[in-house]
Amino acid sequence: MPRFFFDISSDRAIRDDEGEDLADTETARDVAIRIAAELLPVHTRQLAQTGRVAIIVRDENGEIIHELECRLTTRSPGAGRH
């Protein structure tokens, strides 16, 4: 089974040096989505400050195969209207 690594990027980078053995790249994508769902409540302060939290999935060769990015954008009501 191939090994995949899940790095977290927000106000600082957290590199996954352990990884996880998974069946394929689609399963790795599903795991990245689950990780993002678990991390967003924990990283709300970083998301508010940086506007971004990302999960970067690497394969055994270090190649990026998926990047899941969550962004926070705020708009004021009526902004952009004249």
Distance bins in CASP14 RR format, pairs under 12 A and 6 or more apart:
PFRMAT RR
TARGET T0000
AUTHOR 0000-0000-0000
RMODE 2
METHOD distances of the structure
MODEL  1
1 19 0 0 0 0 0 1 0 0 0 0 0
1 20 0 0 0 0 1 0 0 0 0 0 0
1 21 1 0 1 0 0 0 0 0 0 0 0
1 22 1 0 0 1 0 0 0 0 0 0 0
1 23 1 0 0 1 0 0 0 0 0 0 0
1 24 0 0 0 0 1 0 0 0 0 0 0
1 27 0 0 0 0 1 0 0 0 0 0 0
1 28 0 0 0 0 0 1 0 0 0 0 0
1 59 0 0 0 0 0 1 0 0 0 0 0
1 60 0 0 0 0 0 1 0 0 0 0 0
2 19 0 0 0 0 0 1 0 0 0 0 0
2 20 0 0 0 0 1 0 0 0 0 0 0
2 21 1 0 0 1 0 0 0 0 0 0 0
2 22 1 0 0 1 0 0 0 0 0 0 0
2 23 0 0 0 0 1 0 0 0 0 0 0
2 24 1 0 0 1 0 0 0 0 0 0 0
2 25 0 0 0 0 1 0 0 0 0 0 0
2 26 0 0 0 0 0 1 0 0 0 0 0
2 27 0 0 0 0 1 0 0 0 0 0 0
2 28 0 0 0 0 1 0 0 0 0 0 0
2 57 0 0 0 0 0 1 0 0 0 0 0
2 58 0 0 0 0 0 1 0 0 0 0 0
2 59 1 0 0 1 0 0 0 0 0 0 0
2 60 1 0 1 0 0 0 0 0 0 0 0
2 61 0 0 0 0 1 0 0 0 0 0 0
2 62 0 0 0 0 0 1 0 0 0 0 0
2 63 0 0 0 0 0 1 0 0 0 0 0
2 65 0 0 0 0 1 0 0 0 0 0 0
3 16 0 0 0 0 0 1 0 0 0 0 0
3 17 0 0 0 0 0 1 0 0 0 0 0
3 18 0 0 0 0 1 0 0 0 0 0 0
3 19 1 0 1 0 0 0 0 0 0 0 0
3 20 1 0 0 1 0 0 0 0 0 0 0
3 21 1 0 1 0 0 0 0 0 0 0 0
3 22 1 0 0 1 0 0 0 0 0 0 0
3 23 0 0 0 0 0 1 0 0 0 0 0
3 24 0 0 0 0 0 1 0 0 0 0 0
3 25 0 0 0 0 0 1 0 0 0 0 0
3 27 0 0 0 0 0 1 0 0 0 0 0
3 28 0 0 0 0 1 0 0 0 0 0 0
3 57 0 0 0 0 0 1 0 0 0 0 0
3 58 0 0 0 0 1 0 0 0 0 0 0
3 59 1 0 0 1 0 0 0 0 0 0 0
3 60 1 0 1 0 0 0 0 0 0 0 0
3 61 0 0 0 0 0 1 0 0 0 0 0
3 62 0 0 0 0 0 1 0 0 0 0 0
3 65 0 0 0 0 0 1 0 0 0 0 0
4 16 0 0 0 0 1 0 0 0 0 0 0
4 18 0 0 0 0 0 1 0 0 0 0 0
4 19 1 0 0 1 0 0 0 0 0 0 0
4 20 1 0 1 0 0 0 0 0 0 0 0
4 21 1 0 0 1 0 0 0 0 0 0 0
4 22 1 0 1 0 0 0 0 0 0 0 0
4 23 0 0 0 0 0 1 0 0 0 0 0
4 24 0 0 0 0 1 0 0 0 0 0 0
4 25 1 0 0 1 0 0 0 0 0 0 0
4 26 0 0 0 0 0 1 0 0 0 0 0
4 27 0 0 0 0 1 0 0 0 0 0 0
4 28 1 0 1 0 0 0 0 0 0 0 0
4 29 0 0 0 0 1 0 0 0 0 0 0
4 30 0 0 0 0 0 1 0 0 0 0 0
4 31 1 0 0 1 0 0 0 0 0 0 0
4 32 0 0 0 0 1 0 0 0 0 0 0
4 35 0 0 0 0 0 1 0 0 0 0 0
4 55 0 0 0 0 0 1 0 0 0 0 0
4 56 0 0 0 0 0 1 0 0 0 0 0
4 57 1 0 1 0 0 0 0 0 0 0 0
4 58 1 0 0 1 0 0 0 0 0 0 0
4 59 1 0 0 1 0 0 0 0 0 0 0
4 60 1 0 0 1 0 0 0 0 0 0 0
4 61 0 0 0 0 0 1 0 0 0 0 0
4 62 0 0 0 0 1 0 0 0 0 0 0
4 63 0 0 0 0 0 1 0 0 0 0 0
4 64 0 0 0 0 0 1 0 0 0 0 0
4 65 1 0 0 1 0 0 0 0 0 0 0
4 66 0 0 0 0 1 0 0 0 0 0 0
5 14 0 0 0 0 0 1 0 0 0 0 0
5 15 1 0 0 1 0 0 0 0 0 0 0
5 16 1 0 1 0 0 0 0 0 0 0 0
5 17 1 0 0 1 0 0 0 0 0 0 0
5 18 1 0 0 1 0 0 0 0 0 0 0
5 19 1 0 1 0 0 0 0 0 0 0 0
5 20 1 0 0 1 0 0 0 0 0 0 0
5 21 0 0 0 0 0 1 0 0 0 0 0
5 22 0 0 0 0 0 1 0 0 0 0 0
5 28 0 0 0 0 1 0 0 0 0 0 0
5 31 0 0 0 0 0 1 0 0 0 0 0
5 32 0 0 0 0 0 1 0 0 0 0 0
5 35 0 0 0 0 0 1 0 0 0 0 0
5 55 0 0 0 0 0 1 0 0 0 0 0
5 56 0 0 0 0 1 0 0 0 0 0 0
5 57 1 0 0 1 0 0 0 0 0 0 0
5 58 1 0 1 0 0 0 0 0 0 0 0
5 59 1 0 0 1 0 0 0 0 0 0 0
5 60 0 0 0 0 1 0 0 0 0 0 0
5 61 0 0 0 0 0 1 0 0 0 0 0
5 62 1 0 0 1 0 0 0 0 0 0 0
5 63 0 0 0 0 0 1 0 0 0 0 0
5 64 0 0 0 0 1 0 0 0 0 0 0
5 65 0 0 0 0 1 0 0 0 0 0 0
5 66 0 0 0 0 0 1 0 0 0 0 0
6 14 0 0 0 0 1 0 0 0 0 0 0
6 15 0 0 0 0 1 0 0 0 0 0 0
6 16 1 0 1 0 0 0 0 0 0 0 0
6 17 0 0 0 0 0 1 0 0 0 0 0
6 18 0 0 0 0 1 0 0 0 0 0 0
6 19 1 0 0 1 0 0 0 0 0 0 0
6 20 1 0 0 1 0 0 0 0 0 0 0
6 22 0 0 0 0 0 1 0 0 0 0 0
6 28 0 0 0 0 1 0 0 0 0 0 0
6 29 0 0 0 0 0 1 0 0 0 0 0
6 30 0 0 0 0 0 1 0 0 0 0 0
6 31 1 0 0 1 0 0 0 0 0 0 0
6 32 1 0 0 1 0 0 0 0 0 0 0
6 33 0 0 0 0 0 1 0 0 0 0 0
6 34 0 0 0 0 1 0 0 0 0 0 0
6 35 1 0 1 0 0 0 0 0 0 0 0
6 36 0 0 0 0 1 0 0 0 0 0 0
6 38 0 0 0 0 0 1 0 0 0 0 0
6 39 0 0 0 0 0 1 0 0 0 0 0
6 54 0 0 0 0 0 1 0 0 0 0 0
6 55 1 0 1 0 0 0 0 0 0 0 0
6 56 1 0 0 1 0 0 0 0 0 0 0
6 57 1 0 1 0 0 0 0 0 0 0 0
6 58 0 0 0 0 1 0 0 0 0 0 0
6 59 0 0 0 0 0 1 0 0 0 0 0
6 64 0 0 0 0 0 1 0 0 0 0 0
6 65 0 0 0 0 0 1 0 0 0 0 0
6 66 0 0 0 0 1 0 0 0 0 0 0
6 67 0 0 0 0 0 1 0 0 0 0 0
6 68 0 0 0 0 1 0 0 0 0 0 0
7 13 1 0 0 1 0 0 0 0 0 0 0
7 14 1 0 0 1 0 0 0 0 0 0 0
7 15 1 0 1 0 0 0 0 0 0 0 0
7 16 1 0 1 0 0 0 0 0 0 0 0
7 17 0 0 0 0 1 0 0 0 0 0 0
7 18 0 0 0 0 0 1 0 0 0 0 0
7 19 0 0 0 0 1 0 0 0 0 0 0
7 32 0 0 0 0 1 0 0 0 0 0 0
7 35 0 0 0 0 0 1 0 0 0 0 0
7 39 0 0 0 0 0 1 0 0 0 0 0
7 53 0 0 0 0 0 1 0 0 0 0 0
7 54 0 0 0 0 1 0 0 0 0 0 0
7 55 1 0 0 1 0 0 0 0 0 0 0
7 56 1 0 1 0 0 0 0 0 0 0 0
7 57 1 0 0 1 0 0 0 0 0 0 0
7 58 1 0 0 1 0 0 0 0 0 0 0
7 62 0 0 0 0 0 1 0 0 0 0 0
7 64 0 0 0 0 1 0 0 0 0 0 0
7 65 0 0 0 0 0 1 0 0 0 0 0
7 66 0 0 0 0 0 1 0 0 0 0 0
7 67 0 0 0 0 1 0 0 0 0 0 0
7 68 0 0 0 0 0 1 0 0 0 0 0
8 14 1 0 1 0 0 0 0 0 0 0 0
8 15 0 0 0 0 1 0 0 0 0 0 0
8 16 1 0 0 1 0 0 0 0 0 0 0
8 32 0 0 0 0 0 1 0 0 0 0 0
8 35 1 0 0 1 0 0 0 0 0 0 0
8 36 0 0 0 0 1 0 0 0 0 0 0
8 38 0 0 0 0 0 1 0 0 0 0 0
8 39 1 0 0 1 0 0 0 0 0 0 0
8 40 0 0 0 0 0 1 0 0 0 0 0
8 42 0 0 0 0 0 1 0 0 0 0 0
8 43 0 0 0 0 1 0 0 0 0 0 0
8 46 0 0 0 0 1 0 0 0 0 0 0
8 47 0 0 0 0 0 1 0 0 0 0 0
8 52 0 0 0 0 0 1 0 0 0 0 0
8 53 1 0 0 1 0 0 0 0 0 0 0
8 54 1 0 0 1 0 0 0 0 0 0 0
8 55 1 0 0 1 0 0 0 0 0 0 0
8 56 1 0 0 1 0 0 0 0 0 0 0
8 57 0 0 0 0 0 1 0 0 0 0 0
8 67 0 0 0 0 0 1 0 0 0 0 0
8 68 0 0 0 0 0 1 0 0 0 0 0
8 69 0 0 0 0 0 1 0 0 0 0 0
8 70 0 0 0 0 0 1 0 0 0 0 0
9 15 0 0 0 0 1 0 0 0 0 0 0
9 16 0 0 0 0 0 1 0 0 0 0 0
9 36 0 0 0 0 0 1 0 0 0 0 0
9 39 0 0 0 0 0 1 0 0 0 0 0
9 43 0 0 0 0 0 1 0 0 0 0 0
9 46 0 0 0 0 1 0 0 0 0 0 0
9 47 0 0 0 0 0 1 0 0 0 0 0
9 50 0 0 0 0 1 0 0 0 0 0 0
9 51 0 0 0 0 0 1 0 0 0 0 0
9 52 1 0 0 1 0 0 0 0 0 0 0
9 53 1 0 0 1 0 0 0 0 0 0 0
9 54 1 0 1 0 0 0 0 0 0 0 0
9 55 1 0 0 1 0 0 0 0 0 0 0
9 56 1 0 0 1 0 0 0 0 0 0 0
9 57 0 0 0 0 0 1 0 0 0 0 0
9 64 0 0 0 0 0 1 0 0 0 0 0
9 67 0 0 0 0 1 0 0 0 0 0 0
9 68 0 0 0 0 0 1 0 0 0 0 0
9 69 0 0 0 0 1 0 0 0 0 0 0
9 70 0 0 0 0 0 1 0 0 0 0 0
10 36 0 0 0 0 0 1 0 0 0 0 0
10 39 0 0 0 0 1 0 0 0 0 0 0
10 40 0 0 0 0 0 1 0 0 0 0 0
10 42 0 0 0 0 0 1 0 0 0 0 0
10 43 1 0 1 0 0 0 0 0 0 0 0
10 44 0 0 0 0 0 1 0 0 0 0 0
10 45 0 0 0 0 1 0 0 0 0 0 0
10 46 1 0 1 0 0 0 0 0 0 0 0
10 47 1 0 0 1 0 0 0 0 0 0 0
10 48 0 0 0 0 0 1 0 0 0 0 0
10 49 0 0 0 0 1 0 0 0 0 0 0
10 50 1 0 1 0 0 0 0 0 0 0 0
10 51 0 0 0 0 1 0 0 0 0 0 0
10 52 1 0 0 1 0 0 0 0 0 0 0
10 53 1 0 1 0 0 0 0 0 0 0 0
10 54 1 0 0 1 0 0 0 0 0 0 0
10 55 0 0 0 0 1 0 0 0 0 0 0
10 56 0 0 0 0 0 1 0 0 0 0 0
10 69 0 0 0 0 0 1 0 0 0 0 0
10 70 0 0 0 0 1 0 0 0 0 0 0
10 71 0 0 0 0 0 1 0 0 0 0 0
10 72 0 0 0 0 0 1 0 0 0 0 0
11 43 0 0 0 0 1 0 0 0 0 0 0
11 44 0 0 0 0 0 1 0 0 0 0 0
11 45 0 0 0 0 1 0 0 0 0 0 0
11 46 1 0 1 0 0 0 0 0 0 0 0
11 47 0 0 0 0 1 0 0 0 0 0 0
11 48 0 0 0 0 0 1 0 0 0 0 0
11 49 1 0 0 1 0 0 0 0 0 0 0
11 50 1 0 1 0 0 0 0 0 0 0 0
11 51 0 0 0 0 1 0 0 0 0 0 0
11 52 0 0 0 0 1 0 0 0 0 0 0
11 53 0 0 0 0 1 0 0 0 0 0 0
11 54 0 0 0 0 0 1 0 0 0 0 0
12 43 0 0 0 0 0 1 0 0 0 0 0
12 46 0 0 0 0 1 0 0 0 0 0 0
12 49 0 0 0 0 0 1 0 0 0 0 0
12 50 0 0 0 0 1 0 0 0 0 0 0
12 53 0 0 0 0 0 1 0 0 0 0 0
12 54 0 0 0 0 0 1 0 0 0 0 0
13 46 0 0 0 0 0 1 0 0 0 0 0
13 50 0 0 0 0 0 1 0 0 0 0 0
13 53 0 0 0 0 0 1 0 0 0 0 0
13 54 0 0 0 0 1 0 0 0 0 0 0
13 55 0 0 0 0 0 1 0 0 0 0 0
13 56 0 0 0 0 1 0 0 0 0 0 0
14 35 0 0 0 0 0 1 0 0 0 0 0
14 39 0 0 0 0 1 0 0 0 0 0 0
14 42 0 0 0 0 0 1 0 0 0 0 0
14 43 0 0 0 0 0 1 0 0 0 0 0
14 46 0 0 0 0 0 1 0 0 0 0 0
14 53 0 0 0 0 0 1 0 0 0 0 0
14 54 0 0 0 0 0 1 0 0 0 0 0
14 55 0 0 0 0 0 1 0 0 0 0 0
14 56 0 0 0 0 0 1 0 0 0 0 0
15 56 0 0 0 0 1 0 0 0 0 0 0
15 58 0 0 0 0 1 0 0 0 0 0 0
15 62 0 0 0 0 0 1 0 0 0 0 0
16 28 0 0 0 0 0 1 0 0 0 0 0
16 31 0 0 0 0 0 1 0 0 0 0 0
16 32 0 0 0 0 0 1 0 0 0 0 0
16 35 0 0 0 0 1 0 0 0 0 0 0
16 55 0 0 0 0 1 0 0 0 0 0 0
16 56 0 0 0 0 1 0 0 0 0 0 0
16 57 0 0 0 0 1 0 0 0 0 0 0
16 58 1 0 0 1 0 0 0 0 0 0 0
16 62 0 0 0 0 0 1 0 0 0 0 0
17 58 0 0 0 0 0 1 0 0 0 0 0
17 62 0 0 0 0 0 1 0 0 0 0 0
19 28 0 0 0 0 1 0 0 0 0 0 0
19 31 0 0 0 0 0 1 0 0 0 0 0
19 32 0 0 0 0 0 1 0 0 0 0 0
19 35 0 0 0 0 0 1 0 0 0 0 0
19 57 0 0 0 0 1 0 0 0 0 0 0
19 58 0 0 0 0 1 0 0 0 0 0 0
19 59 0 0 0 0 0 1 0 0 0 0 0
19 60 0 0 0 0 1 0 0 0 0 0 0
19 62 0 0 0 0 0 1 0 0 0 0 0
20 27 0 0 0 0 1 0 0 0 0 0 0
20 28 0 0 0 0 1 0 0 0 0 0 0
20 30 0 0 0 0 0 1 0 0 0 0 0
20 31 1 0 0 1 0 0 0 0 0 0 0
20 32 0 0 0 0 0 1 0 0 0 0 0
20 34 0 0 0 0 0 1 0 0 0 0 0
20 35 0 0 0 0 0 1 0 0 0 0 0
20 57 0 0 0 0 0 1 0 0 0 0 0
20 58 0 0 0 0 0 1 0 0 0 0 0
20 59 0 0 0 0 0 1 0 0 0 0 0
20 60 0 0 0 0 0 1 0 0 0 0 0
21 27 0 0 0 0 0 1 0 0 0 0 0
21 28 0 0 0 0 0 1 0 0 0 0 0
21 31 0 0 0 0 0 1 0 0 0 0 0
21 59 0 0 0 0 0 1 0 0 0 0 0
21 60 0 0 0 0 1 0 0 0 0 0 0
22 28 1 0 1 0 0 0 0 0 0 0 0
22 29 0 0 0 0 1 0 0 0 0 0 0
22 30 0 0 0 0 1 0 0 0 0 0 0
22 31 1 0 0 1 0 0 0 0 0 0 0
22 32 0 0 0 0 0 1 0 0 0 0 0
22 34 0 0 0 0 0 1 0 0 0 0 0
22 57 0 0 0 0 1 0 0 0 0 0 0
22 59 0 0 0 0 0 1 0 0 0 0 0
22 60 0 0 0 0 0 1 0 0 0 0 0
22 65 0 0 0 0 0 1 0 0 0 0 0
22 66 0 0 0 0 0 1 0 0 0 0 0
23 29 0 0 0 0 0 1 0 0 0 0 0
23 30 0 0 0 0 0 1 0 0 0 0 0
23 31 0 0 0 0 0 1 0 0 0 0 0
24 30 0 0 0 0 1 0 0 0 0 0 0
24 31 0 0 0 0 0 1 0 0 0 0 0
24 57 0 0 0 0 0 1 0 0 0 0 0
24 59 0 0 0 0 0 1 0 0 0 0 0
24 65 0 0 0 0 0 1 0 0 0 0 0
24 66 0 0 0 0 0 1 0 0 0 0 0
25 31 0 0 0 0 0 1 0 0 0 0 0
25 32 0 0 0 0 0 1 0 0 0 0 0
25 57 1 0 0 1 0 0 0 0 0 0 0
25 58 0 0 0 0 0 1 0 0 0 0 0
25 59 1 0 0 1 0 0 0 0 0 0 0
25 60 0 0 0 0 0 1 0 0 0 0 0
25 63 0 0 0 0 0 1 0 0 0 0 0
25 64 0 0 0 0 0 1 0 0 0 0 0
25 65 1 0 1 0 0 0 0 0 0 0 0
25 66 1 0 0 1 0 0 0 0 0 0 0
26 32 0 0 0 0 0 1 0 0 0 0 0
26 33 0 0 0 0 0 1 0 0 0 0 0
26 57 0 0 0 0 0 1 0 0 0 0 0
26 65 0 0 0 0 0 1 0 0 0 0 0
26 66 0 0 0 0 1 0 0 0 0 0 0
27 33 0 0 0 0 0 1 0 0 0 0 0
27 34 0 0 0 0 0 1 0 0 0 0 0
27 57 0 0 0 0 0 1 0 0 0 0 0
27 65 0 0 0 0 0 1 0 0 0 0 0
27 66 0 0 0 0 0 1 0 0 0 0 0
28 34 0 0 0 0 0 1 0 0 0 0 0
28 35 0 0 0 0 0 1 0 0 0 0 0
28 55 0 0 0 0 0 1 0 0 0 0 0
28 56 0 0 0 0 0 1 0 0 0 0 0
28 57 1 0 1 0 0 0 0 0 0 0 0
28 58 0 0 0 0 1 0 0 0 0 0 0
28 59 0 0 0 0 1 0 0 0 0 0 0
28 60 0 0 0 0 0 1 0 0 0 0 0
28 63 0 0 0 0 0 1 0 0 0 0 0
28 64 0 0 0 0 0 1 0 0 0 0 0
28 65 1 0 0 1 0 0 0 0 0 0 0
28 66 1 0 0 1 0 0 0 0 0 0 0
28 67 0 0 0 0 0 1 0 0 0 0 0
28 68 0 0 0 0 0 1 0 0 0 0 0
29 35 0 0 0 0 0 1 0 0 0 0 0
29 36 0 0 0 0 0 1 0 0 0 0 0
29 55 0 0 0 0 1 0 0 0 0 0 0
29 56 0 0 0 0 0 1 0 0 0 0 0
29 57 1 0 0 1 0 0 0 0 0 0 0
29 59 0 0 0 0 0 1 0 0 0 0 0
29 65 0 0 0 0 1 0 0 0 0 0 0
29 66 1 0 1 0 0 0 0 0 0 0 0
29 67 0 0 0 0 0 1 0 0 0 0 0
29 68 1 0 0 1 0 0 0 0 0 0 0
30 36 0 0 0 0 0 1 0 0 0 0 0
30 37 0 0 0 0 0 1 0 0 0 0 0
30 55 0 0 0 0 0 1 0 0 0 0 0
30 57 0 0 0 0 0 1 0 0 0 0 0
30 66 0 0 0 0 1 0 0 0 0 0 0
30 68 0 0 0 0 0 1 0 0 0 0 0
31 37 0 0 0 0 0 1 0 0 0 0 0
31 38 0 0 0 0 0 1 0 0 0 0 0
31 55 0 0 0 0 1 0 0 0 0 0 0
31 57 1 0 0 1 0 0 0 0 0 0 0
31 65 0 0 0 0 0 1 0 0 0 0 0
31 66 0 0 0 0 1 0 0 0 0 0 0
31 68 0 0 0 0 0 1 0 0 0 0 0
32 38 0 0 0 0 0 1 0 0 0 0 0
32 39 0 0 0 0 0 1 0 0 0 0 0
32 53 0 0 0 0 0 1 0 0 0 0 0
32 54 0 0 0 0 1 0 0 0 0 0 0
32 55 1 0 1 0 0 0 0 0 0 0 0
32 56 0 0 0 0 1 0 0 0 0 0 0
32 57 1 0 1 0 0 0 0 0 0 0 0
32 58 0 0 0 0 0 1 0 0 0 0 0
32 64 0 0 0 0 0 1 0 0 0 0 0
32 65 0 0 0 0 1 0 0 0 0 0 0
32 66 1 0 1 0 0 0 0 0 0 0 0
32 67 0 0 0 0 1 0 0 0 0 0 0
32 68 1 0 1 0 0 0 0 0 0 0 0
32 69 0 0 0 0 0 1 0 0 0 0 0
32 70 0 0 0 0 0 1 0 0 0 0 0
33 39 0 0 0 0 0 1 0 0 0 0 0
33 40 0 0 0 0 0 1 0 0 0 0 0
33 55 0 0 0 0 1 0 0 0 0 0 0
33 57 0 0 0 0 0 1 0 0 0 0 0
33 66 0 0 0 0 1 0 0 0 0 0 0
33 67 0 0 0 0 0 1 0 0 0 0 0
33 68 1 0 0 1 0 0 0 0 0 0 0
33 69 0 0 0 0 0 1 0 0 0 0 0
33 70 0 0 0 0 0 1 0 0 0 0 0
34 40 0 0 0 0 0 1 0 0 0 0 0
34 55 0 0 0 0 1 0 0 0 0 0 0
34 57 0 0 0 0 0 1 0 0 0 0 0
34 68 0 0 0 0 0 1 0 0 0 0 0
35 42 0 0 0 0 0 1 0 0 0 0 0
35 43 0 0 0 0 0 1 0 0 0 0 0
35 53 0 0 0 0 0 1 0 0 0 0 0
35 54 0 0 0 0 0 1 0 0 0 0 0
35 55 1 0 1 0 0 0 0 0 0 0 0
35 56 0 0 0 0 0 1 0 0 0 0 0
35 57 0 0 0 0 1 0 0 0 0 0 0
35 66 0 0 0 0 0 1 0 0 0 0 0
35 68 0 0 0 0 1 0 0 0 0 0 0
35 70 0 0 0 0 0 1 0 0 0 0 0
36 42 0 0 0 0 0 1 0 0 0 0 0
36 43 0 0 0 0 1 0 0 0 0 0 0
36 47 0 0 0 0 0 1 0 0 0 0 0
36 52 0 0 0 0 0 1 0 0 0 0 0
36 53 1 0 0 1 0 0 0 0 0 0 0
36 54 0 0 0 0 1 0 0 0 0 0 0
36 55 1 0 1 0 0 0 0 0 0 0 0
36 56 0 0 0 0 0 1 0 0 0 0 0
36 57 0 0 0 0 0 1 0 0 0 0 0
36 66 0 0 0 0 0 1 0 0 0 0 0
36 67 0 0 0 0 0 1 0 0 0 0 0
36 68 1 0 1 0 0 0 0 0 0 0 0
36 69 0 0 0 0 1 0 0 0 0 0 0
36 70 1 0 1 0 0 0 0 0 0 0 0
36 71 0 0 0 0 0 1 0 0 0 0 0
37 43 0 0 0 0 0 1 0 0 0 0 0
37 53 0 0 0 0 0 1 0 0 0 0 0
37 55 0 0 0 0 0 1 0 0 0 0 0
37 68 0 0 0 0 0 1 0 0 0 0 0
37 70 0 0 0 0 1 0 0 0 0 0 0
38 53 0 0 0 0 0 1 0 0 0 0 0
38 55 0 0 0 0 0 1 0 0 0 0 0
39 46 0 0 0 0 1 0 0 0 0 0 0
39 47 0 0 0 0 1 0 0 0 0 0 0
39 53 1 0 0 1 0 0 0 0 0 0 0
39 54 0 0 0 0 0 1 0 0 0 0 0
39 55 1 0 0 1 0 0 0 0 0 0 0
39 68 0 0 0 0 0 1 0 0 0 0 0
39 70 0 0 0 0 1 0 0 0 0 0 0
40 46 0 0 0 0 1 0 0 0 0 0 0
40 47 1 0 0 1 0 0 0 0 0 0 0
40 48 0 0 0 0 0 1 0 0 0 0 0
40 51 0 0 0 0 0 1 0 0 0 0 0
40 52 0 0 0 0 0 1 0 0 0 0 0
40 53 1 0 0 1 0 0 0 0 0 0 0
40 54 0 0 0 0 0 1 0 0 0 0 0
40 55 0 0 0 0 0 1 0 0 0 0 0
40 68 0 0 0 0 0 1 0 0 0 0 0
40 69 0 0 0 0 0 1 0 0 0 0 0
40 70 1 0 0 1 0 0 0 0 0 0 0
40 71 0 0 0 0 0 1 0 0 0 0 0
40 72 0 0 0 0 1 0 0 0 0 0 0
41 47 0 0 0 0 1 0 0 0 0 0 0
41 53 0 0 0 0 0 1 0 0 0 0 0
41 70 0 0 0 0 0 1 0 0 0 0 0
42 53 0 0 0 0 1 0 0 0 0 0 0
43 49 0 0 0 0 1 0 0 0 0 0 0
43 50 0 0 0 0 1 0 0 0 0 0 0
43 51 0 0 0 0 0 1 0 0 0 0 0
43 52 0 0 0 0 1 0 0 0 0 0 0
43 53 1 0 1 0 0 0 0 0 0 0 0
43 54 0 0 0 0 0 1 0 0 0 0 0
43 55 0 0 0 0 0 1 0 0 0 0 0
43 70 0 0 0 0 1 0 0 0 0 0 0
43 72 0 0 0 0 0 1 0 0 0 0 0
44 50 0 0 0 0 0 1 0 0 0 0 0
44 51 0 0 0 0 0 1 0 0 0 0 0
44 53 0 0 0 0 1 0 0 0 0 0 0
44 70 0 0 0 0 0 1 0 0 0 0 0
44 72 0 0 0 0 1 0 0 0 0 0 0
45 51 0 0 0 0 0 1 0 0 0 0 0
45 53 0 0 0 0 0 1 0 0 0 0 0
45 72 0 0 0 0 0 1 0 0 0 0 0
46 52 0 0 0 0 1 0 0 0 0 0 0
46 53 1 0 0 1 0 0 0 0 0 0 0
46 54 0 0 0 0 0 1 0 0 0 0 0
46 70 0 0 0 0 0 1 0 0 0 0 0
46 72 0 0 0 0 1 0 0 0 0 0 0
47 53 1 0 1 0 0 0 0 0 0 0 0
47 54 0 0 0 0 0 1 0 0 0 0 0
47 69 0 0 0 0 0 1 0 0 0 0 0
47 70 1 0 0 1 0 0 0 0 0 0 0
47 71 0 0 0 0 1 0 0 0 0 0 0
47 72 1 0 1 0 0 0 0 0 0 0 0
47 73 0 0 0 0 0 1 0 0 0 0 0
47 74 0 0 0 0 0 1 0 0 0 0 0
48 70 0 0 0 0 0 1 0 0 0 0 0
48 71 0 0 0 0 0 1 0 0 0 0 0
48 72 1 0 0 1 0 0 0 0 0 0 0
48 73 0 0 0 0 0 1 0 0 0 0 0
48 74 0 0 0 0 1 0 0 0 0 0 0
49 72 0 0 0 0 1 0 0 0 0 0 0
50 69 0 0 0 0 0 1 0 0 0 0 0
50 70 0 0 0 0 0 1 0 0 0 0 0
50 71 0 0 0 0 1 0 0 0 0 0 0
50 72 0 0 0 0 1 0 0 0 0 0 0
51 69 0 0 0 0 0 1 0 0 0 0 0
51 70 0 0 0 0 1 0 0 0 0 0 0
51 71 1 0 1 0 0 0 0 0 0 0 0
51 72 1 0 1 0 0 0 0 0 0 0 0
51 73 1 0 0 1 0 0 0 0 0 0 0
51 74 0 0 0 0 1 0 0 0 0 0 0
52 67 0 0 0 0 0 1 0 0 0 0 0
52 68 0 0 0 0 0 1 0 0 0 0 0
52 69 1 0 0 1 0 0 0 0 0 0 0
52 70 1 0 0 1 0 0 0 0 0 0 0
52 71 1 0 1 0 0 0 0 0 0 0 0
52 72 1 0 0 1 0 0 0 0 0 0 0
52 73 0 0 0 0 1 0 0 0 0 0 0
53 67 0 0 0 0 0 1 0 0 0 0 0
53 68 0 0 0 0 1 0 0 0 0 0 0
53 69 1 0 0 1 0 0 0 0 0 0 0
53 70 1 0 1 0 0 0 0 0 0 0 0
53 71 0 0 0 0 1 0 0 0 0 0 0
53 72 0 0 0 0 1 0 0 0 0 0 0
54 64 0 0 0 0 0 1 0 0 0 0 0
54 66 0 0 0 0 0 1 0 0 0 0 0
54 67 1 0 0 1 0 0 0 0 0 0 0
54 68 1 0 0 1 0 0 0 0 0 0 0
54 69 1 0 1 0 0 0 0 0 0 0 0
54 70 1 0 0 1 0 0 0 0 0 0 0
54 71 0 0 0 0 1 0 0 0 0 0 0
55 64 0 0 0 0 0 1 0 0 0 0 0
55 65 0 0 0 0 0 1 0 0 0 0 0
55 66 1 0 0 1 0 0 0 0 0 0 0
55 67 1 0 0 1 0 0 0 0 0 0 0
55 68 1 0 1 0 0 0 0 0 0 0 0
55 69 0 0 0 0 1 0 0 0 0 0 0
55 70 0 0 0 0 1 0 0 0 0 0 0
56 62 0 0 0 0 0 1 0 0 0 0 0
56 63 0 0 0 0 0 1 0 0 0 0 0
56 64 1 0 1 0 0 0 0 0 0 0 0
56 65 0 0 0 0 1 0 0 0 0 0 0
56 66 1 0 0 1 0 0 0 0 0 0 0
56 67 1 0 1 0 0 0 0 0 0 0 0
56 68 0 0 0 0 1 0 0 0 0 0 0
56 69 0 0 0 0 1 0 0 0 0 0 0
57 63 0 0 0 0 1 0 0 0 0 0 0
57 64 1 0 0 1 0 0 0 0 0 0 0
57 65 1 0 1 0 0 0 0 0 0 0 0
57 66 1 0 1 0 0 0 0 0 0 0 0
57 67 1 0 0 1 0 0 0 0 0 0 0
57 68 1 0 0 1 0 0 0 0 0 0 0
57 69 0 0 0 0 0 1 0 0 0 0 0
58 64 1 0 1 0 0 0 0 0 0 0 0
58 65 1 0 0 1 0 0 0 0 0 0 0
58 66 0 0 0 0 1 0 0 0 0 0 0
58 67 0 0 0 0 1 0 0 0 0 0 0
59 65 1 0 1 0 0 0 0 0 0 0 0
59 66 0 0 0 0 1 0 0 0 0 0 0
73 79 0 0 0 0 0 1 0 0 0 0 0
75 81 0 0 0 0 0 1 0 0 0 0 0
END
